[in-house]
Amino acid sequence: MSRQVHIKYTGRKYKRVVAELDEHYDDLWVGGKASYRLGPVIEEGGELIIYAPHLTRISETHGRLIERYGYAPWK
């Protein structure tokens, strides 16, 4: 049912994709899970925008380390 309601298959890739995080995500680290399935639909060199104006922190668990050293996803 969720697939029928929330997923639209278009058969193409996009230069820019926006993921809107629901308010039940309380930090970006957990909210990043919303983007896992979007990778295959983003063009090479494209971008993912995570829209979540309600967030106030990067990560309760890893926030200080990410602020100090940064974060880069694996390729």
Secondary structure, 3 states (H helix, E strand, C coil): CHHHHHCCCCCCCEEEEEEECCCCCCCHHHHHHHHHHHHHHEEEEEEEEEECCCCCCCCCCCHHHHHHHCCCCCC
